[in-house]
Protein backbone atom coordinates (compact mmCIF):
# COMPACT_ATOMS: atom_id res chain seq x y z
CA UNK A 1 0.00 0.00 0.00
CA UNK A 2 1.44 3.32 -1.00
CA UNK A 3 1.43 6.19 1.52
CA UNK A 4 -1.15 8.07 -0.54
CA UNK A 5 -3.40 5.02 -0.61
CA UNK A 6 -2.97 4.60 3.14
CA UNK A 7 -4.06 8.20 3.62
CA UNK A 8 -7.20 7.63 1.58
CA UNK A 9 -8.06 4.49 3.53
CA UNK A 10 -7.59 6.34 6.82
CA UNK A 11 -9.95 9.06 5.60
CA UNK A 12 -12.64 6.57 4.58
CA UNK A 13 -12.17 4.03 7.36
CA UNK A 14 -11.17 5.91 10.52
CA UNK A 15 -12.02 2.86 12.67
CA UNK A 16 -9.30 0.86 10.98
CA UNK A 17 -6.81 3.64 11.58
CA UNK A 18 -7.77 3.79 15.25
CA UNK A 19 -7.26 0.06 15.63
CA UNK A 20 -3.90 0.29 13.90
CA UNK A 21 -2.79 3.00 16.31
CA UNK A 22 -3.82 0.85 19.27
CA UNK A 23 -1.80 -2.00 17.82
CA UNK A 24 1.35 0.07 18.22
CA UNK A 25 1.23 -0.33 21.99
CA UNK A 26 1.18 -4.09 22.27
CA UNK A 27 2.88 -6.90 20.38
CA UNK A 28 0.70 -9.58 18.82
CA UNK A 29 0.52 -12.86 20.69
CA UNK A 30 1.86 -15.98 19.03
CA UNK A 31 1.59 -19.70 19.63
CA UNK A 32 2.95 -22.84 18.01
CA UNK A 33 -0.33 -23.77 16.29
CA UNK A 34 -1.16 -20.44 14.61
CA UNK A 35 1.57 -20.31 11.99
CA UNK A 36 3.40 -17.75 14.11
CA UNK A 37 0.84 -15.09 13.28
CA UNK A 38 -1.05 -14.60 16.52
CA UNK A 39 -4.71 -13.67 16.88
CA UNK A 40 -4.67 -10.28 18.53
CA UNK A 41 -8.24 -8.92 18.13
CA UNK A 42 -6.90 -5.57 16.95
CA UNK A 43 -5.09 -7.26 14.09
CA UNK A 44 -7.99 -9.53 13.21
CA UNK A 45 -10.32 -6.51 13.02
CA UNK A 46 -8.19 -5.13 10.18
CA UNK A 47 -8.53 -8.28 8.05
CA UNK A 48 -11.24 -9.10 5.49
CA UNK A 49 -14.22 -10.87 7.01
CA UNK A 50 -13.57 -14.13 5.14
CA UNK A 51 -10.24 -14.59 6.96
CA UNK A 52 -12.19 -15.76 9.99
CA UNK A 53 -13.35 -18.83 8.04
CA UNK A 54 -10.03 -19.81 6.43
CA UNK A 55 -7.88 -22.66 7.67
CA UNK A 56 -5.98 -22.00 10.91
CA UNK A 57 -8.07 -18.90 11.63
CA UNK A 58 -11.33 -20.84 11.87
CA UNK A 59 -9.78 -23.03 14.57
CA UNK A 60 -8.69 -20.09 16.68
CA UNK A 61 -11.39 -17.44 16.29
CA UNK A 62 -14.85 -17.51 17.91
CA UNK A 63 -17.47 -18.42 15.32
CA UNK A 64 -14.87 -19.20 12.68
CA UNK A 65 -15.62 -22.90 12.47
CA UNK A 66 -19.03 -22.24 10.91
CA UNK A 67 -19.77 -24.91 8.25
CA UNK A 68 -22.31 -22.74 6.41
CA UNK A 69 -19.92 -19.78 6.11
CA UNK A 70 -16.99 -21.99 5.16
CA UNK A 71 -19.10 -23.59 2.43
CA UNK A 72 -20.35 -20.20 1.21
CA UNK A 73 -16.86 -18.75 0.86
CA UNK A 74 -15.53 -21.93 -0.72
CA UNK A 75 -18.26 -21.77 -3.37
CA UNK A 76 -17.40 -18.13 -4.06
CA UNK A 77 -13.64 -18.65 -4.28
CA UNK A 78 -13.20 -22.27 -5.26
CA UNK A 79 -10.51 -24.62 -4.00
CA UNK A 80 -8.06 -21.72 -3.59
CA UNK A 81 -9.99 -20.78 -0.45
CA UNK A 82 -8.13 -23.68 1.20
CA UNK A 83 -4.91 -21.67 0.82
CA UNK A 84 -6.27 -18.22 1.56
CA UNK A 85 -5.12 -18.16 5.17
CA UNK A 86 -1.69 -17.35 3.72
CA UNK A 87 -3.11 -14.16 2.23
CA UNK A 88 -4.56 -13.27 5.62
CA UNK A 89 -1.16 -13.91 7.18
CA UNK A 90 0.42 -11.69 4.52
CA UNK A 91 -1.96 -8.86 5.41
CA UNK A 92 -1.15 -9.22 9.11
CA UNK A 93 2.57 -9.19 8.37
CA UNK A 94 2.43 -6.08 6.19
CA UNK A 95 0.24 -4.32 8.76
CA UNK A 96 2.84 -5.05 11.43
CA UNK A 97 5.56 -3.59 9.23
CA UNK A 98 3.51 -0.44 8.63
CA UNK A 99 1.87 0.10 12.02
CA UNK A 100 3.61 -1.83 14.78
CA UNK A 101 7.31 -1.19 14.45
CA UNK A 102 9.67 1.66 13.68
CA UNK A 103 12.68 -0.65 13.47
CA UNK A 104 13.88 -0.84 9.84
CA UNK A 105 15.09 -4.38 10.42
CA UNK A 106 11.73 -5.50 11.79
CA UNK A 107 9.88 -3.76 8.98
CA UNK A 108 11.96 -5.57 6.36
CA UNK A 109 11.49 -8.88 8.16
CA UNK A 110 7.69 -8.57 8.19
CA UNK A 111 7.54 -7.32 4.61
CA UNK A 112 9.63 -10.24 3.36
CA UNK A 113 7.41 -12.65 5.28
CA UNK A 114 4.40 -11.02 3.64
CA UNK A 115 5.92 -11.53 0.17
CA UNK A 116 6.43 -15.23 0.90
CA UNK A 117 2.81 -15.73 1.91
CA UNK A 118 1.49 -13.72 -1.02
CA UNK A 119 3.57 -15.76 -3.44
CA UNK A 120 2.31 -18.97 -1.85
CA UNK A 121 -1.26 -18.06 -2.79
CA UNK A 122 -0.35 -16.65 -6.22
CA UNK A 123 1.36 -19.89 -7.20
CA UNK A 124 -1.74 -21.90 -6.30
CA UNK A 125 -4.43 -19.59 -7.65
CA UNK A 126 -5.89 -20.02 -11.17
CA UNK A 127 -6.07 -16.94 -13.37
CA UNK A 128 -9.82 -16.67 -12.79
CA UNK A 129 -9.47 -16.62 -9.00
CA UNK A 130 -11.54 -13.56 -7.95
CA UNK A 131 -8.95 -12.18 -5.52
CA UNK A 132 -5.89 -12.68 -7.71
CA UNK A 133 -5.73 -9.04 -9.00
CA UNK A 134 -6.03 -7.80 -5.42
CA UNK A 135 -3.30 -10.15 -4.20
CA UNK A 136 -0.96 -9.16 -7.04
CA UNK A 137 -1.57 -5.49 -6.27
CA UNK A 138 -0.81 -6.09 -2.61
CA UNK A 139 2.42 -7.84 -3.57
CA UNK A 140 3.32 -4.83 -5.71
CA UNK A 141 2.76 -2.48 -2.78
CA UNK A 142 4.93 -4.58 -0.47
CA UNK A 143 7.72 -4.82 -3.06
CA UNK A 144 7.73 -1.03 -3.43
CA UNK A 145 8.06 -0.71 0.34
CA UNK A 146 11.09 -2.99 0.08
CA UNK A 147 12.64 -0.57 -2.47
CA UNK A 148 11.99 -3.05 -5.29
CA UNK A 149 9.85 -0.67 -7.31
CA UNK A 150 10.56 -2.26 -10.68
CA UNK A 151 9.23 -5.61 -9.50
CA UNK A 152 6.31 -3.94 -7.77
CA UNK A 153 5.18 -2.13 -10.90
CA UNK A 154 5.29 -5.40 -12.82
CA UNK A 155 2.89 -6.92 -10.28
CA UNK A 156 0.49 -4.01 -10.78
CA UNK A 157 0.64 -4.63 -14.51
CA UNK A 158 0.00 -8.34 -14.00
CA UNK A 159 -3.12 -7.46 -12.03
CA UNK A 160 -4.32 -5.14 -14.80
CA UNK A 161 -3.63 -7.75 -17.47
CA UNK A 162 -5.78 -10.29 -15.63
CA UNK A 163 -8.54 -7.78 -14.90
CA UNK A 164 -8.26 -4.64 -17.06
CA UNK A 165 -10.93 -2.74 -15.10
CA UNK A 166 -9.30 -3.39 -11.72
CA UNK A 167 -9.02 0.29 -10.90
CA UNK A 168 -7.08 -0.23 -7.67
CA UNK A 169 -4.00 -1.31 -9.63
CA UNK A 170 -4.30 1.72 -11.93
CA UNK A 171 -4.55 3.94 -8.85
CA UNK A 172 -1.50 2.31 -7.27
CA UNK A 173 0.51 2.84 -10.46
CA UNK A 174 -0.53 6.49 -10.59
CA UNK A 175 0.25 7.02 -6.90
CA UNK A 176 3.76 5.64 -7.34
CA UNK A 177 4.53 7.91 -10.28
CA UNK A 178 3.05 10.93 -8.52
CA UNK A 179 5.16 10.30 -5.42
CA UNK A 180 8.29 9.99 -7.53
CA UNK A 181 7.55 13.24 -9.37
CA UNK A 182 6.59 11.64 -12.68
CA UNK A 183 3.30 13.45 -13.05
CA UNK A 184 2.75 12.73 -16.74
CA UNK A 185 3.02 9.01 -16.13
CA UNK A 186 0.74 9.38 -13.11
CA UNK A 187 -1.87 11.02 -15.32
CA UNK A 188 -1.39 8.40 -18.03
CA UNK A 189 -2.29 5.58 -15.65
CA UNK A 190 -5.28 7.47 -14.32
CA UNK A 191 -6.54 7.95 -17.86
CA UNK A 192 -6.05 4.25 -18.59
CA UNK A 193 -8.01 3.41 -15.47
CA UNK A 194 -10.82 5.81 -16.28
CA UNK A 195 -11.05 4.42 -19.81
CA UNK A 196 -12.04 1.01 -18.41
CA UNK A 197 -13.69 2.13 -15.15
CA UNK A 198 -15.07 5.59 -16.03
CA UNK A 199 -17.26 6.06 -12.96
CA UNK A 200 -14.61 5.33 -10.36
CA UNK A 201 -14.65 8.11 -7.78
CA UNK A 202 -11.13 7.40 -6.47
CA UNK A 203 -9.62 7.79 -9.95
CA UNK A 204 -11.56 10.98 -10.62
CA UNK A 205 -10.37 12.47 -7.33
CA UNK A 206 -6.76 11.64 -8.14
CA UNK A 207 -7.16 13.22 -11.57
CA UNK A 208 -8.58 16.38 -10.00
CA UNK A 209 -5.64 16.53 -7.58
CA UNK A 210 -3.20 16.33 -10.47
CA UNK A 211 -5.07 19.11 -12.27
CA UNK A 212 -4.94 21.23 -9.15
CA UNK A 213 -1.21 20.62 -8.71
CA UNK A 214 -0.61 21.53 -12.34
CA UNK A 215 -2.63 24.73 -11.99
CA UNK A 216 -0.65 25.78 -8.94
CA UNK A 217 2.63 25.32 -10.79
CA UNK A 218 1.38 27.47 -13.68
CA UNK A 219 0.21 30.31 -11.43
CA UNK A 220 3.26 30.30 -9.14
CA UNK A 221 5.07 33.68 -9.22
CA UNK A 222 8.11 33.66 -11.48
CA UNK A 223 11.45 35.16 -10.36
CA UNK A 224 12.08 38.67 -11.70
CA UNK A 225 14.65 39.03 -14.42
CA UNK A 226 17.57 41.29 -13.70
C-alpha positions in Angstrom: 0.0 0.0 0.0 1.4 3.3 -1.0 1.4 6.2 1.5 -1.2 8.1 -0.5 -3.4 5.0 -0.6 -3.0 4.6 3.1 -4.1 8.2 3.6 -7.2 7.6 1.6 -8.1 4.5 3.5 -7.6 6.3 6.8 -9.9 9.1 5.6 -12.6 6.6 4.6 -12.2 4.0 7.4 -11.2 5.9 10.5 -12.0 2.9 12.7 -9.3 0.9 11.0 -6.8 3.6 11.6 -7.8 3.8 15.2 -7.3 0.1 15.6 -3.9 0.3 13.9 -2.8 3.0 16.3 -3.8 0.9 19.3 -1.8 -2.0 17.8 1.3 0.1 18.2 1.2 -0.3 22.0 1.2 -4.1 22.3 2.9 -6.9 20.4 0.7 -9.6 18.8 0.5 -12.9 20.7 1.9 -16.0 19.0 1.6 -19.7 19.6 2.9 -22.8 18.0 -0.3 -23.8 16.3 -1.2 -20.4 14.6 1.6 -20.3 12.0 3.4 -17.7 14.1 0.8 -15.1 13.3 -1.0 -14.6 16.5 -4.7 -13.7 16.9 -4.7 -10.3 18.5 -8.2 -8.9 18.1 -6.9 -5.6 17.0 -5.1 -7.3 14.1 -8.0 -9.5 13.2 -10.3 -6.5 13.0 -8.2 -5.1 10.2 -8.5 -8.3 8.1 -11.2 -9.1 5.5 -14.2 -10.9 7.0 -13.6 -14.1 5.1 -10.2 -14.6 7.0 -12.2 -15.8 10.0 -13.3 -18.8 8.0 -10.0 -19.8 6.4 -7.9 -22.7 7.7 -6.0 -22.0 10.9 -8.1 -18.9 11.6 -11.3 -20.8 11.9 -9.8 -23.0 14.6 -8.7 -20.1 16.7 -11.4 -17.4 16.3 -14.9 -17.5 17.9 -17.5 -18.4 15.3 -14.9 -19.2 12.7 -15.6 -22.9 12.5 -19.0 -22.2 10.9 -19.8 -24.9 8.2 -22.3 -22.7 6.4 -19.9 -19.8 6.1 -17.0 -22.0 5.2 -19.1 -23.6 2.4 -20.3 -20.2 1.2 -16.9 -18.8 0.9 -15.5 -21.9 -0.7 -18.3 -21.8 -3.4 -17.4 -18.1 -4.1 -13.6 -18.6 -4.3 -13.2 -22.3 -5.3 -10.5 -24.6 -4.0 -8.1 -21.7 -3.6 -10.0 -20.8 -0.4 -8.1 -23.7 1.2 -4.9 -21.7 0.8 -6.3 -18.2 1.6 -5.1 -18.2 5.2 -1.7 -17.4 3.7 -3.1 -14.2 2.2 -4.6 -13.3 5.6 -1.2 -13.9 7.2 0.4 -11.7 4.5 -2.0 -8.9 5.4 -1.2 -9.2 9.1 2.6 -9.2 8.4 2.4 -6.1 6.2 0.2 -4.3 8.8 2.8 -5.1 11.4 5.6 -3.6 9.2 3.5 -0.4 8.6 1.9 0.1 12.0 3.6 -1.8 14.8 7.3 -1.2 14.5 9.7 1.7 13.7 12.7 -0.6 13.5 13.9 -0.8 9.8 15.1 -4.4 10.4 11.7 -5.5 11.8 9.9 -3.8 9.0 12.0 -5.6 6.4 11.5 -8.9 8.2 7.7 -8.6 8.2 7.5 -7.3 4.6 9.6 -10.2 3.4 7.4 -12.7 5.3 4.4 -11.0 3.6 5.9 -11.5 0.2 6.4 -15.2 0.9 2.8 -15.7 1.9 1.5 -13.7 -1.0 3.6 -15.8 -3.4 2.3 -19.0 -1.8 -1.3 -18.1 -2.8 -0.3 -16.7 -6.2 1.4 -19.9 -7.2 -1.7 -21.9 -6.3 -4.4 -19.6 -7.7 -5.9 -20.0 -11.2 -6.1 -16.9 -13.4 -9.8 -16.7 -12.8 -9.5 -16.6 -9.0 -11.5 -13.6 -8.0 -9.0 -12.2 -5.5 -5.9 -12.7 -7.7 -5.7 -9.0 -9.0 -6.0 -7.8 -5.4 -3.3 -10.1 -4.2 -1.0 -9.2 -7.0 -1.6 -5.5 -6.3 -0.8 -6.1 -2.6 2.4 -7.8 -3.6 3.3 -4.8 -5.7 2.8 -2.5 -2.8 4.9 -4.6 -0.5 7.7 -4.8 -3.1 7.7 -1.0 -3.4 8.1 -0.7 0.3 11.1 -3.0 0.1 12.6 -0.6 -2.5 12.0 -3.1 -5.3 9.9 -0.7 -7.3 10.6 -2.3 -10.7 9.2 -5.6 -9.5 6.3 -3.9 -7.8 5.2 -2.1 -10.9 5.3 -5.4 -12.8 2.9 -6.9 -10.3 0.5 -4.0 -10.8 0.6 -4.6 -14.5 0.0 -8.3 -14.0 -3.1 -7.5 -12.0 -4.3 -5.1 -14.8 -3.6 -7.8 -17.5 -5.8 -10.3 -15.6 -8.5 -7.8 -14.9 -8.3 -4.6 -17.1 -10.9 -2.7 -15.1 -9.3 -3.4 -11.7 -9.0 0.3 -10.9 -7.1 -0.2 -7.7 -4.0 -1.3 -9.6 -4.3 1.7 -11.9 -4.6 3.9 -8.8 -1.5 2.3 -7.3 0.5 2.8 -10.5 -0.5 6.5 -10.6 0.3 7.0 -6.9 3.8 5.6 -7.3 4.5 7.9 -10.3 3.1 10.9 -8.5 5.2 10.3 -5.4 8.3 10.0 -7.5 7.6 13.2 -9.4 6.6 11.6 -12.7 3.3 13.4 -13.1 2.7 12.7 -16.7 3.0 9.0 -16.1 0.7 9.4 -13.1 -1.9 11.0 -15.3 -1.4 8.4 -18.0 -2.3 5.6 -15.7 -5.3 7.5 -14.3 -6.5 8.0 -17.9 -6.0 4.3 -18.6 -8.0 3.4 -15.5 -10.8 5.8 -16.3 -11.1 4.4 -19.8 -12.0 1.0 -18.4 -13.7 2.1 -15.2 -15.1 5.6 -16.0 -17.3 6.1 -13.0 -14.6 5.3 -10.4 -14.6 8.1 -7.8 -11.1 7.4 -6.5 -9.6 7.8 -9.9 -11.6 11.0 -10.6 -10.4 12.5 -7.3 -6.8 11.6 -8.1 -7.2 13.2 -11.6 -8.6 16.4 -10.0 -5.6 16.5 -7.6 -3.2 16.3 -10.5 -5.1 19.1 -12.3 -4.9 21.2 -9.1 -1.2 20.6 -8.7 -0.6 21.5 -12.3 -2.6 24.7 -12.0 -0.6 25.8 -8.9 2.6 25.3 -10.8 1.4 27.5 -13.7 0.2 30.3 -11.4 3.3 30.3 -9.1 5.1 33.7 -9.2 8.1 33.7 -11.5 11.4 35.2 -10.4 12.1 38.7 -11.7 14.7 39.0 -14.4 17.6 41.3 -13.7 
